[in-house]
């Protein structure tokens, strides 16, 4: 028996897909611009597949872990007038790199300062892509 899918469910699925593609694009730009952020693979297709999987991991890290970290470090956000966001973004990128390693995905971020730069690039590119891509919100 087939269960009908509501238009709201389809919208949520499309929103998730668009955000994952935007994350993959932002991660690709960071890999391209920063030498110590690496994505390896035998072929372009393998690299794209790995990038999409890393984007899923990155999206999950940002959806699950980042809100908790932001809540726990709220005083630092206030004291630094939001600049602590760069540190949190770097930590989320490092966590994504660690998880990618555990999942045997060929994505690696080498060091904290590389993650800070990568996090900044990913934030800017994601923001720009979300301006262009519809997300249903």
N, CA, C and O atoms as CSV, one atom per row, in Angstrom:
chain,resi,resn,atom,element,x,y,z
A,1,UNK,N,N,0.842,-1.175,0.000
A,1,UNK,CA,C,0.000,0.000,0.000
A,1,UNK,C,C,0.890,1.243,0.000
A,1,UNK,O,O,1.779,1.379,0.840
A,2,UNK,N,N,0.649,2.120,-0.922
A,2,UNK,CA,C,1.420,3.354,-1.018
A,2,UNK,C,C,0.799,4.430,-0.146
A,2,UNK,O,O,-0.420,4.599,-0.110
A,3,UNK,N,N,1.651,5.145,0.546
A,3,UNK,CA,C,1.204,6.245,1.389
A,3,UNK,C,C,1.483,7.540,0.640
A,3,UNK,O,O,2.608,7.762,0.194
A,4,UNK,N,N,0.480,8.396,0.496
A,4,UNK,CA,C,0.721,9.655,-0.216
A,4,UNK,C,C,1.679,10.555,0.573
A,4,UNK,O,O,1.660,10.590,1.803
A,5,UNK,N,N,2.504,11.269,-0.167
A,5,UNK,CA,C,3.461,12.192,0.449
A,5,UNK,C,C,2.887,13.596,0.351
A,5,UNK,O,O,2.487,14.042,-0.724
A,6,UNK,N,N,2.851,14.281,1.475
A,6,UNK,CA,C,2.281,15.626,1.490
A,6,UNK,C,C,3.221,16.622,0.823
A,6,UNK,O,O,4.421,16.380,0.696
A,7,UNK,N,N,2.658,17.728,0.405
A,7,UNK,CA,C,3.479,18.770,-0.232
A,7,UNK,C,C,4.466,19.364,0.771
A,7,UNK,O,O,5.550,19.799,0.382
A,8,UNK,N,N,4.108,19.387,2.048
A,8,UNK,CA,C,5.039,19.893,3.071
A,8,UNK,C,C,6.249,18.975,3.189
A,8,UNK,O,O,7.375,19.448,3.347
A,9,UNK,N,N,6.026,17.668,3.114
A,9,UNK,CA,C,7.136,16.712,3.170
A,9,UNK,C,C,8.050,16.887,1.969
A,9,UNK,O,O,9.273,16.862,2.104
A,10,UNK,N,N,7.461,17.062,0.801
A,10,UNK,CA,C,8.260,17.276,-0.413
A,10,UNK,C,C,9.067,18.561,-0.287
A,10,UNK,O,O,10.236,18.596,-0.672
A,11,UNK,N,N,8.455,19.623,0.251
A,11,UNK,CA,C,9.170,20.892,0.455
A,11,UNK,C,C,10.353,20.703,1.395
A,11,UNK,O,O,11.438,21.223,1.138
A,12,UNK,N,N,10.152,19.961,2.485
A,12,UNK,CA,C,11.236,19.715,3.438
A,12,UNK,C,C,12.359,18.905,2.804
A,12,UNK,O,O,13.537,19.165,3.047
A,13,UNK,N,N,11.987,17.922,1.992
A,13,UNK,CA,C,12.999,17.112,1.312
A,13,UNK,C,C,13.793,17.958,0.314
A,13,UNK,O,O,15.014,17.827,0.218
A,14,UNK,N,N,13.109,18.813,-0.419
A,14,UNK,CA,C,13.787,19.692,-1.379
A,14,UNK,C,C,14.689,20.686,-0.647
A,14,UNK,O,O,15.802,20.966,-1.093
A,15,UNK,N,N,14.208,21.216,0.472
A,15,UNK,CA,C,14.998,22.140,1.280
A,15,UNK,C,C,16.281,21.464,1.759
A,15,UNK,O,O,17.359,22.054,1.696
A,16,UNK,N,N,16.161,20.228,2.237
A,16,UNK,CA,C,17.320,19.458,2.689
A,16,UNK,C,C,18.291,19.232,1.533
A,16,UNK,O,O,19.502,19.372,1.705
A,17,UNK,N,N,17.776,18.889,0.374
A,17,UNK,CA,C,18.611,18.650,-0.804
A,17,UNK,C,C,19.350,19.917,-1.223
A,17,UNK,O,O,20.545,19.870,-1.515
A,18,UNK,N,N,18.652,21.039,-1.255
A,18,UNK,CA,C,19.275,22.314,-1.640
A,18,UNK,C,C,20.370,22.695,-0.650
A,18,UNK,O,O,21.448,23.127,-1.055
A,19,UNK,N,N,20.101,22.538,0.643
A,19,UNK,CA,C,21.106,22.881,1.650
A,19,UNK,C,C,22.324,21.965,1.563
A,19,UNK,O,O,23.454,22.412,1.759
A,20,UNK,N,N,22.098,20.688,1.271
A,20,UNK,CA,C,23.221,19.756,1.122
A,20,UNK,C,C,24.069,20.123,-0.090
A,20,UNK,O,O,25.297,20.092,-0.022
A,21,UNK,N,N,23.419,20.471,-1.196
A,21,UNK,CA,C,24.159,20.883,-2.396
A,21,UNK,C,C,24.927,22.178,-2.128
A,21,UNK,O,O,26.066,22.326,-2.571
A,22,UNK,N,N,24.310,23.113,-1.407
A,22,UNK,CA,C,25.003,24.362,-1.061
A,22,UNK,C,C,26.212,24.073,-0.172
A,22,UNK,O,O,27.279,24.655,-0.372
A,23,UNK,N,N,26.055,23.184,0.802
A,23,UNK,CA,C,27.194,22.792,1.650
A,23,UNK,C,C,28.296,22.154,0.822
A,23,UNK,O,O,29.476,22.443,1.024
A,24,UNK,N,N,27.915,21.283,-0.115
A,24,UNK,CA,C,28.911,20.633,-0.976
A,24,UNK,C,C,29.650,21.676,-1.812
A,24,UNK,O,O,30.869,21.595,-1.969
A,25,UNK,N,N,28.926,22.643,-2.341
A,25,UNK,CA,C,29.568,23.711,-3.114
A,25,UNK,C,C,30.516,24.535,-2.266
A,25,UNK,O,O,31.620,24.863,-2.700
A,26,UNK,N,N,30.087,24.871,-1.057
A,26,UNK,CA,C,30.937,25.657,-0.158
A,26,UNK,C,C,32.180,24.871,0.250
A,26,UNK,O,O,33.277,25.427,0.301
A,27,UNK,N,N,32.016,23.589,0.537
A,27,UNK,CA,C,33.165,22.743,0.872
A,27,UNK,C,C,34.116,22.630,-0.316
A,27,UNK,O,O,35.334,22.634,-0.138
A,28,UNK,N,N,33.567,22.528,-1.525
A,28,UNK,CA,C,34.403,22.435,-2.729
A,28,UNK,C,C,35.246,23.691,-2.906
A,28,UNK,O,O,36.417,23.604,-3.273
A,29,UNK,N,N,34.663,24.851,-2.649
A,29,UNK,CA,C,35.421,26.106,-2.761
A,29,UNK,C,C,36.541,26.133,-1.725
A,29,UNK,O,O,37.659,26.549,-2.029
A,30,UNK,N,N,36.245,25.691,-0.506
A,30,UNK,CA,C,37.281,25.656,0.538
A,30,UNK,C,C,38.408,24.702,0.154
A,30,UNK,O,O,39.581,25.016,0.356
A,31,UNK,N,N,38.061,23.541,-0.397
A,31,UNK,CA,C,39.088,22.582,-0.842
A,31,UNK,C,C,39.939,23.211,-1.941
A,31,UNK,O,O,41.156,23.033,-1.968
A,32,UNK,N,N,39.302,23.938,-2.836
A,32,UNK,CA,C,39.992,24.565,-3.966
A,32,UNK,C,C,40.924,25.692,-3.506
A,32,UNK,O,O,42.020,25.848,-4.044
A,33,UNK,N,N,40.491,26.477,-2.511
A,33,UNK,CA,C,41.250,27.661,-2.102
A,33,UNK,C,C,42.300,27.404,-1.023
A,33,UNK,O,O,43.297,28.123,-0.960
A,34,UNK,N,N,42.102,26.411,-0.188
A,34,UNK,CA,C,42.985,26.197,0.958
A,34,UNK,C,C,43.766,24.893,0.759
A,34,UNK,O,O,43.182,23.811,0.687
A,35,UNK,N,N,45.087,25.015,0.671
A,35,UNK,CA,C,45.942,23.853,0.397
A,35,UNK,C,C,45.807,22.734,1.423
A,35,UNK,O,O,45.882,21.557,1.071
A,36,UNK,N,N,45.609,23.089,2.680
A,36,UNK,CA,C,45.603,22.077,3.738
A,36,UNK,C,C,44.211,21.503,4.023
A,36,UNK,O,O,44.023,20.777,4.999
A,37,UNK,N,N,43.249,21.829,3.176
A,37,UNK,CA,C,41.956,21.144,3.193
A,37,UNK,C,C,41.953,20.285,1.939
A,37,UNK,O,O,41.964,20.799,0.820
A,38,UNK,N,N,41.938,18.975,2.136
A,38,UNK,CA,C,42.118,18.081,0.993
A,38,UNK,C,C,40.938,17.138,0.810
A,38,UNK,O,O,40.293,16.703,1.764
A,39,UNK,N,N,40.690,16.848,-0.445
A,39,UNK,CA,C,39.691,15.876,-0.862
A,39,UNK,C,C,40.349,15.060,-1.960
A,39,UNK,O,O,40.685,15.594,-3.017
A,40,UNK,N,N,40.533,13.781,-1.719
A,40,UNK,CA,C,41.216,12.951,-2.708
A,40,UNK,C,C,40.270,11.889,-3.240
A,40,UNK,O,O,39.303,11.497,-2.587
A,41,UNK,N,N,40.578,11.441,-4.438
A,41,UNK,CA,C,39.781,10.395,-5.061
A,41,UNK,C,C,40.384,10.000,-6.388
A,41,UNK,O,O,41.161,10.751,-6.978
A,42,UNK,N,N,40.023,8.813,-6.858
A,42,UNK,CA,C,40.566,8.300,-8.110
A,42,UNK,C,C,40.002,9.021,-9.325
A,42,UNK,O,O,40.683,9.159,-10.342
A,43,UNK,N,N,38.769,9.476,-9.224
A,43,UNK,CA,C,38.115,10.106,-10.370
A,43,UNK,C,C,37.287,11.289,-9.894
A,43,UNK,O,O,37.052,11.467,-8.699
A,44,UNK,N,N,36.852,12.087,-10.851
A,44,UNK,CA,C,36.000,13.227,-10.522
A,44,UNK,C,C,34.692,12.746,-9.902
A,44,UNK,O,O,34.197,13.349,-8.950
A,45,UNK,N,N,34.136,11.672,-10.432
A,45,UNK,CA,C,32.891,11.130,-9.885
A,45,UNK,C,C,33.036,10.704,-8.438
A,45,UNK,O,O,32.146,10.948,-7.624
A,46,UNK,N,N,34.152,10.071,-8.113
A,46,UNK,CA,C,34.406,9.652,-6.722
A,46,UNK,C,C,34.560,10.873,-5.820
A,46,UNK,O,O,34.070,10.883,-4.690
A,47,UNK,N,N,35.243,11.905,-6.323
A,47,UNK,CA,C,35.407,13.127,-5.529
A,47,UNK,C,C,34.057,13.798,-5.276
A,47,UNK,O,O,33.791,14.258,-4.166
A,48,UNK,N,N,33.209,13.855,-6.298
A,48,UNK,CA,C,31.887,14.470,-6.136
A,48,UNK,C,C,31.056,13.670,-5.132
A,48,UNK,O,O,30.396,14.248,-4.269
A,49,UNK,N,N,31.089,12.351,-5.244
A,49,UNK,CA,C,30.365,11.511,-4.290
A,49,UNK,C,C,30.856,11.711,-2.867
A,49,UNK,O,O,30.060,11.826,-1.935
A,50,UNK,N,N,32.180,11.753,-2.706
A,50,UNK,CA,C,32.762,11.988,-1.383
A,50,UNK,C,C,32.361,13.362,-0.865
A,50,UNK,O,O,32.026,13.517,0.310
A,51,UNK,N,N,32.396,14.354,-1.744
A,51,UNK,CA,C,32.024,15.716,-1.352
A,51,UNK,C,C,30.573,15.772,-0.885
A,51,UNK,O,O,30.269,16.445,0.100
A,52,UNK,N,N,29.679,15.081,-1.573
A,52,UNK,CA,C,28.275,15.058,-1.154
A,52,UNK,C,C,28.104,14.360,0.195
A,52,UNK,O,O,27.318,14.808,1.031
A,53,UNK,N,N,28.834,13.269,0.409
A,53,UNK,CA,C,28.764,12.582,1.705
A,53,UNK,C,C,29.334,13.451,2.827
A,53,UNK,O,O,28.777,13.497,3.923
A,54,UNK,N,N,30.440,14.135,2.552
A,54,UNK,CA,C,31.021,15.046,3.550
A,54,UNK,C,C,30.050,16.190,3.826
A,54,UNK,O,O,29.920,16.626,4.970
A,55,UNK,N,N,29.365,16.681,2.791
A,55,UNK,CA,C,28.375,17.745,2.978
A,55,UNK,C,C,27.236,17.269,3.881
A,55,UNK,O,O,26.734,18.036,4.703
A,56,UNK,N,N,26.830,16.016,3.733
A,56,UNK,CA,C,25.804,15.455,4.626
A,56,UNK,C,C,26.300,15.406,6.067
A,56,UNK,O,O,25.581,15.785,6.991
A,57,UNK,N,N,27.528,14.941,6.252
A,57,UNK,CA,C,28.122,14.887,7.598
A,57,UNK,C,C,28.215,16.296,8.176
A,57,UNK,O,O,27.863,16.521,9.333
A,58,UNK,N,N,28.690,17.245,7.367
A,58,UNK,CA,C,28.830,18.635,7.797
A,58,UNK,C,C,27.466,19.220,8.185
A,58,UNK,O,O,27.348,19.922,9.190
A,59,UNK,N,N,26.447,18.927,7.386
A,59,UNK,CA,C,25.100,19.396,7.695
A,59,UNK,C,C,24.581,18.815,9.003
A,59,UNK,O,O,23.954,19.520,9.794
A,60,UNK,N,N,24.839,17.532,9.232
A,60,UNK,CA,C,24.414,16.903,10.488
A,60,UNK,C,C,25.160,17.480,11.687
A,60,UNK,O,O,24.564,17.723,12.737
A,61,UNK,N,N,26.454,17.697,11.529
A,61,UNK,CA,C,27.249,18.303,12.609
A,61,UNK,C,C,26.696,19.687,12.936
A,61,UNK,O,O,26.536,20.037,14.105
A,62,UNK,N,N,26.403,20.472,11.897
A,62,UNK,CA,C,25.882,21.818,12.119
A,62,UNK,C,C,24.473,21.808,12.700
A,62,UNK,O,O,24.105,22.718,13.442
A,63,UNK,N,N,23.684,20.794,12.371
A,63,UNK,CA,C,22.315,20.724,12.879
A,63,UNK,C,C,22.245,20.185,14.304
A,63,UNK,O,O,21.380,20.594,15.078
A,64,UNK,N,N,23.145,19.274,14.656
A,64,UNK,CA,C,23.053,18.601,15.955
A,64,UNK,C,C,24.021,19.187,16.985
A,64,UNK,O,O,23.614,19.520,18.098
A,65,UNK,N,N,25.280,19.311,16.624
A,65,UNK,CA,C,26.317,19.701,17.588
A,65,UNK,C,C,26.417,21.215,17.746
A,65,UNK,O,O,26.528,21.714,18.865
A,66,UNK,N,N,26.379,21.946,16.639
A,66,UNK,CA,C,26.619,23.389,16.684
A,66,UNK,C,C,25.659,24.142,17.616
A,66,UNK,O,O,26.120,24.998,18.371
A,67,UNK,N,N,24.349,23.865,17.600
A,67,UNK,CA,C,23.468,24.594,18.530
A,67,UNK,C,C,23.848,24.390,20.001
A,67,UNK,O,O,23.781,25.324,20.800
A,68,UNK,N,N,24.243,23.177,20.347
A,68,UNK,CA,C,24.651,22.891,21.726
A,68,UNK,C,C,25.928,23.651,22.086
A,68,UNK,O,O,26.027,24.228,23.168
A,69,UNK,N,N,26.896,23.649,21.179
A,69,UNK,CA,C,28.153,24.372,21.421
A,69,UNK,C,C,27.882,25.871,21.534
A,69,UNK,O,O,28.457,26.540,22.392
A,70,UNK,N,N,27.013,26.400,20.675
A,70,UNK,CA,C,26.688,27.830,20.739
A,70,UNK,C,C,26.022,28.186,22.067
A,70,UNK,O,O,26.299,29.238,22.643
A,71,UNK,N,N,25.152,27.314,22.545
A,71,UNK,CA,C,24.489,27.564,23.825
A,71,UNK,C,C,25.496,27.547,24.973
A,71,UNK,O,O,25.468,28.419,25.842
A,72,UNK,N,N,26.376,26.561,24.973
A,72,UNK,CA,C,27.356,26.436,26.052
A,72,UNK,C,C,28.396,27.554,26.040
A,72,UNK,O,O,28.971,27.878,27.079
A,73,UNK,N,N,28.636,28.137,24.884
A,73,UNK,CA,C,29.646,29.199,24.778
A,73,UNK,C,C,29.014,30.577,24.589
A,73,UNK,O,O,29.681,31.508,24.138
A,74,UNK,N,N,27.745,30.711,24.929
A,74,UNK,CA,C,27.039,31.984,24.754
A,74,UNK,C,C,27.769,33.176,25.381
A,74,UNK,O,O,27.839,34.232,24.752
A,75,UNK,N,N,28.313,33.047,26.594
A,75,UNK,CA,C,29.041,34.199,27.145
A,75,UNK,C,C,30.215,34.644,26.258
A,75,UNK,O,O,30.487,35.839,26.143
A,76,UNK,N,N,30.905,33.685,25.635
A,76,UNK,CA,C,32.017,34.050,24.744
A,76,UNK,C,C,31.514,34.746,23.483
A,76,UNK,O,O,32.178,35.643,22.963
A,77,UNK,N,N,30.345,34.339,22.987
A,77,UNK,CA,C,29.754,35.025,21.837
A,77,UNK,C,C,29.467,36.478,22.195
A,77,UNK,O,O,29.729,37.387,21.407
A,78,UNK,N,N,28.927,36.686,23.387
A,78,UNK,CA,C,28.583,38.040,23.821
A,78,UNK,C,C,29.843,38.875,24.036
A,78,UNK,O,O,29.918,40.015,23.575
A,79,UNK,N,N,30.838,38.313,24.736
A,79,UNK,CA,C,32.083,39.047,25.002
A,79,UNK,C,C,32.836,39.426,23.730
A,79,UNK,O,O,33.460,40.485,23.667
A,80,UNK,N,N,32.777,38.566,22.720
A,80,UNK,CA,C,33.534,38.829,21.483
A,80,UNK,C,C,32.665,39.453,20.396
A,80,UNK,O,O,33.098,39.592,19.253
A,81,UNK,N,N,31.444,39.825,20.752
A,81,UNK,CA,C,30.500,40.419,19.804
A,81,UNK,C,C,30.298,39.539,18.576
A,81,UNK,O,O,30.177,40.038,17.457
A,82,UNK,N,N,30.261,38.238,18.790
A,82,UNK,CA,C,29.990,37.290,17.721
A,82,UNK,C,C,31.201,36.728,17.016
A,82,UNK,O,O,31.070,35.790,16.229
A,83,UNK,N,N,32.384,37.274,17.276
A,83,UNK,CA,C,33.585,36.774,16.596
A,83,UNK,C,C,33.924,35.342,16.990
A,83,UNK,O,O,34.634,34.648,16.261
A,84,UNK,N,N,33.425,34.899,18.129
A,84,UNK,CA,C,33.666,33.521,18.549
A,84,UNK,C,C,33.023,32.529,17.578
A,84,UNK,O,O,33.344,31.340,17.590
A,85,UNK,N,N,32.120,33.027,16.745
A,85,UNK,CA,C,31.512,32.191,15.702
A,85,UNK,C,C,32.582,31.560,14.822
A,85,UNK,O,O,32.433,30.416,14.392
A,86,UNK,N,N,33.660,32.292,14.549
A,86,UNK,CA,C,34.749,31.749,13.733
A,86,UNK,C,C,35.366,30.519,14.385
A,86,UNK,O,O,35.695,29.549,13.703
A,87,UNK,N,N,35.522,30.560,15.700
A,87,UNK,CA,C,36.088,29.421,16.427
A,87,UNK,C,C,35.122,28.235,16.375
A,87,UNK,O,O,35.539,27.101,16.138
A,88,UNK,N,N,33.845,28.495,16.594
A,88,UNK,CA,C,32.848,27.418,16.560
A,88,UNK,C,C,32.784,26.800,15.166
A,88,UNK,O,O,32.727,25.577,15.033
A,89,UNK,N,N,32.794,27.637,14.122
A,89,UNK,CA,C,32.774,27.115,12.754
A,89,UNK,C,C,34.013,26.272,12.474
A,89,UNK,O,O,33.924,25.236,11.815
A,90,UNK,N,N,35.159,26.707,12.968
A,90,UNK,CA,C,36.396,25.933,12.791
A,90,UNK,C,C,36.286,24.586,13.496
A,90,UNK,O,O,36.689,23.560,12.947
A,91,UNK,N,N,35.744,24.586,14.703
A,91,UNK,CA,C,35.580,23.328,15.439
A,91,UNK,C,C,34.613,22.381,14.732
A,91,UNK,O,O,34.823,21.168,14.729
A,92,UNK,N,N,33.552,22.931,14.134
A,92,UNK,CA,C,32.604,22.091,13.394
A,92,UNK,C,C,33.269,21.483,12.158
A,92,UNK,O,O,32.998,20.336,11.804
A,93,UNK,N,N,34.138,22.256,11.502
A,93,UNK,CA,C,34.858,21.745,10.334
A,93,UNK,C,C,35.864,20.672,10.746
A,93,UNK,O,O,36.016,19.665,10.055
A,94,UNK,N,N,36.547,20.883,11.862
A,94,UNK,CA,C,37.476,19.862,12.365
A,94,UNK,C,C,36.735,18.587,12.776
A,94,UNK,O,O,37.218,17.481,12.532
A,95,UNK,N,N,35.575,18.740,13.393
A,95,UNK,CA,C,34.771,17.571,13.762
A,95,UNK,C,C,34.312,16.822,12.509
A,95,UNK,O,O,34.314,15.591,12.479
A,96,UNK,N,N,33.924,17.564,11.488
A,96,UNK,CA,C,33.538,16.946,10.215
A,96,UNK,C,C,34.707,16.179,9.616
A,96,UNK,O,O,34.530,15.070,9.112
A,97,UNK,N,N,35.902,16.764,9.668
A,97,UNK,CA,C,37.100,16.095,9.155
A,97,UNK,C,C,37.365,14.806,9.932
A,97,UNK,O,O,37.688,13.778,9.337
A,98,UNK,N,N,37.231,14.856,11.246
A,98,UNK,CA,C,37.456,13.676,12.086
A,98,UNK,C,C,36.434,12.582,11.768
A,98,UNK,O,O,36.784,11.409,11.637
A,99,UNK,N,N,35.160,12.985,11.646
A,99,UNK,CA,C,34.117,12.011,11.317
A,99,UNK,C,C,34.323,11.430,9.921
A,99,UNK,O,O,34.105,10.238,9.703
A,100,UNK,N,N,34.744,12.270,8.976
A,100,UNK,CA,C,35.020,11.789,7.616
A,100,UNK,C,C,36.113,10.731,7.647
A,100,UNK,O,O,36.037,9.734,6.929
A,101,UNK,N,N,37.124,10.944,8.474
A,101,UNK,CA,C,38.194,9.957,8.614
A,101,UNK,C,C,37.646,8.643,9.177
A,101,UNK,O,O,37.998,7.562,8.703
A,102,UNK,N,N,36.788,8.745,10.187
A,102,UNK,CA,C,36.197,7.545,10.794
A,102,UNK,C,C,35.282,6.810,9.812
A,102,UNK,O,O,35.137,5.589,9.888
A,103,UNK,N,N,34.663,7.556,8.889
A,103,UNK,CA,C,33.776,6.961,7.887
A,103,UNK,C,C,34.530,6.570,6.616
A,103,UNK,O,O,33.924,6.154,5.629
A,104,UNK,N,N,35.855,6.707,6.650
A,104,UNK,CA,C,36.720,6.373,5.519
A,104,UNK,C,C,36.417,7.221,4.286
A,104,UNK,O,O,36.469,6.735,3.156
A,105,UNK,N,N,36.102,8.491,4.520
A,105,UNK,CA,C,35.924,9.453,3.431
A,105,UNK,C,C,37.226,10.229,3.292
A,105,UNK,O,O,37.847,10.583,4.294
A,106,UNK,N,N,37.636,10.488,2.086
A,106,UNK,CA,C,38.951,11.094,1.844
A,106,UNK,C,C,38.899,12.620,1.908
A,106,UNK,O,O,39.253,13.306,0.949
A,107,UNK,N,N,38.452,13.140,3.054
A,107,UNK,CA,C,38.393,14.584,3.297
A,107,UNK,C,C,39.182,14.858,4.568
A,107,UNK,O,O,38.991,14.185,5.581
A,108,UNK,N,N,40.075,15.857,4.513
A,108,UNK,CA,C,40.902,16.137,5.687
A,108,UNK,C,C,41.172,17.636,5.811
A,108,UNK,O,O,41.453,18.317,4.825
A,109,UNK,N,N,41.080,18.126,7.035
A,109,UNK,CA,C,41.441,19.503,7.371
A,109,UNK,C,C,42.627,19.424,8.316
A,109,UNK,O,O,42.549,18.803,9.375
A,110,UNK,N,N,43.723,20.056,7.928
A,110,UNK,CA,C,44.965,19.963,8.698
A,110,UNK,C,C,45.151,21.181,9.596
A,110,UNK,O,O,45.646,22.215,9.146
A,111,UNK,N,N,44.760,21.065,10.852
A,111,UNK,CA,C,45.046,22.099,11.838
A,111,UNK,C,C,43.935,23.101,12.073
A,111,UNK,O,O,43.039,23.295,11.251
A,112,UNK,N,N,44.036,23.734,13.243
A,112,UNK,CA,C,43.002,24.678,13.682
A,112,UNK,C,C,42.920,25.909,12.794
A,112,UNK,O,O,41.825,26.296,12.386
A,113,UNK,N,N,44.058,26.536,12.482
A,113,UNK,CA,C,44.024,27.780,11.704
A,113,UNK,C,C,43.554,27.536,10.275
A,113,UNK,O,O,42.921,28.399,9.666
A,114,UNK,N,N,43.862,26.371,9.752
A,114,UNK,CA,C,43.320,25.990,8.445
A,114,UNK,C,C,41.804,25.883,8.544
A,114,UNK,O,O,41.087,26.307,7.637
A,115,UNK,N,N,41.317,25.316,9.643
A,115,UNK,CA,C,39.876,25.180,9.848
A,115,UNK,C,C,39.204,26.541,10.019
A,115,UNK,O,O,38.073,26.731,9.569
A,116,UNK,N,N,39.886,27.490,10.663
A,116,UNK,CA,C,39.328,28.841,10.801
A,116,UNK,C,C,39.144,29.463,9.419
A,116,UNK,O,O,38.076,29.990,9.107
A,117,UNK,N,N,40.190,29.399,8.590
A,117,UNK,CA,C,40.101,29.953,7.235
A,117,UNK,C,C,39.049,29.205,6.419
A,117,UNK,O,O,38.244,29.825,5.723
A,118,UNK,N,N,39.054,27.882,6.502
A,118,UNK,CA,C,38.059,27.086,5.782
A,118,UNK,C,C,36.646,27.388,6.237
A,118,UNK,O,O,35.738,27.496,5.413
A,119,UNK,N,N,36.450,27.526,7.540
A,119,UNK,CA,C,35.134,27.859,8.073
A,119,UNK,C,C,34.645,29.214,7.596
A,119,UNK,O,O,33.462,29.386,7.303
A,120,UNK,N,N,35.560,30.180,7.518
A,120,UNK,CA,C,35.207,31.507,7.016
A,120,UNK,C,C,34.795,31.428,5.549
A,120,UNK,O,O,33.783,32.010,5.156
A,121,UNK,N,N,35.567,30.717,4.743
A,121,UNK,CA,C,35.245,30.559,3.321
A,121,UNK,C,C,33.903,29.850,3.152
A,121,UNK,O,O,33.069,30.279,2.355
A,122,UNK,N,N,33.698,28.774,3.894
A,122,UNK,CA,C,32.447,28.016,3.796
A,122,UNK,C,C,31.260,28.886,4.198
A,122,UNK,O,O,30.207,28.819,3.563
A,123,UNK,N,N,31.411,29.696,5.240
A,123,UNK,CA,C,30.327,30.582,5.673
A,123,UNK,C,C,29.967,31.591,4.592
A,123,UNK,O,O,28.789,31.816,4.315
A,124,UNK,N,N,30.973,32.195,3.985
A,124,UNK,CA,C,30.731,33.205,2.945
A,124,UNK,C,C,30.087,32.569,1.718
A,124,UNK,O,O,29.105,33.091,1.189
A,125,UNK,N,N,30.632,31.450,1.267
A,125,UNK,CA,C,30.090,30.785,0.074
A,125,UNK,C,C,28.679,30.259,0.342
A,125,UNK,O,O,27.804,30.381,-0.515
A,126,UNK,N,N,28.449,29.680,1.514
A,126,UNK,CA,C,27.107,29.188,1.855
A,126,UNK,C,C,26.102,30.328,1.865
A,126,UNK,O,O,24.992,30.192,1.352
A,127,UNK,N,N,26.491,31.439,2.443
A,127,UNK,CA,C,25.613,32.610,2.475
A,127,UNK,C,C,25.269,33.051,1.056
A,127,UNK,O,O,24.104,33.304,0.749
A,128,UNK,N,N,26.277,33.143,0.191
A,128,UNK,CA,C,26.047,33.563,-1.193
A,128,UNK,C,C,25.163,32.554,-1.936
A,128,UNK,O,O,24.266,32.951,-2.680
A,129,UNK,N,N,25.407,31.271,-1.743
A,129,UNK,CA,C,24.599,30.251,-2.421
A,129,UNK,C,C,23.158,30.253,-1.926
A,129,UNK,O,O,22.236,30.032,-2.712
A,130,UNK,N,N,22.953,30.495,-0.652
A,130,UNK,CA,C,21.592,30.534,-0.125
A,130,UNK,C,C,20.828,31.763,-0.617
A,130,UNK,O,O,19.597,31.766,-0.615
A,131,UNK,N,N,21.547,32.805,-1.039
A,131,UNK,CA,C,20.882,33.946,-1.660
A,131,UNK,C,C,20.346,33.574,-3.038
A,131,UNK,O,O,19.288,34.044,-3.455
A,132,UNK,N,N,21.096,32.723,-3.738
A,132,UNK,CA,C,20.759,32.352,-5.112
A,132,UNK,C,C,19.813,31.154,-5.171
A,132,UNK,O,O,18.864,31.147,-5.954
A,133,UNK,N,N,20.074,30.143,-4.342
A,133,UNK,CA,C,19.275,28.915,-4.373
A,133,UNK,C,C,18.036,29.055,-3.499
A,133,UNK,O,O,18.119,29.547,-2.374
A,134,UNK,N,N,16.890,28.626,-4.012
A,134,UNK,CA,C,15.687,28.656,-3.166
A,134,UNK,C,C,15.792,27.582,-2.092
A,134,UNK,O,O,16.268,26.477,-2.350
A,135,UNK,N,N,15.342,27.920,-0.884
A,135,UNK,CA,C,15.407,26.910,0.178
A,135,UNK,C,C,14.062,26.661,0.854
A,135,UNK,O,O,13.980,25.857,1.783
A,136,UNK,N,N,13.041,27.316,0.414
A,136,UNK,CA,C,11.717,27.041,0.949
A,136,UNK,C,C,11.418,27.684,2.285
A,136,UNK,O,O,10.308,27.526,2.793
A,137,UNK,N,N,12.362,28.405,2.878
A,137,UNK,CA,C,12.114,29.044,4.181
A,137,UNK,C,C,11.509,30.414,4.002
A,137,UNK,O,O,11.232,31.100,4.986
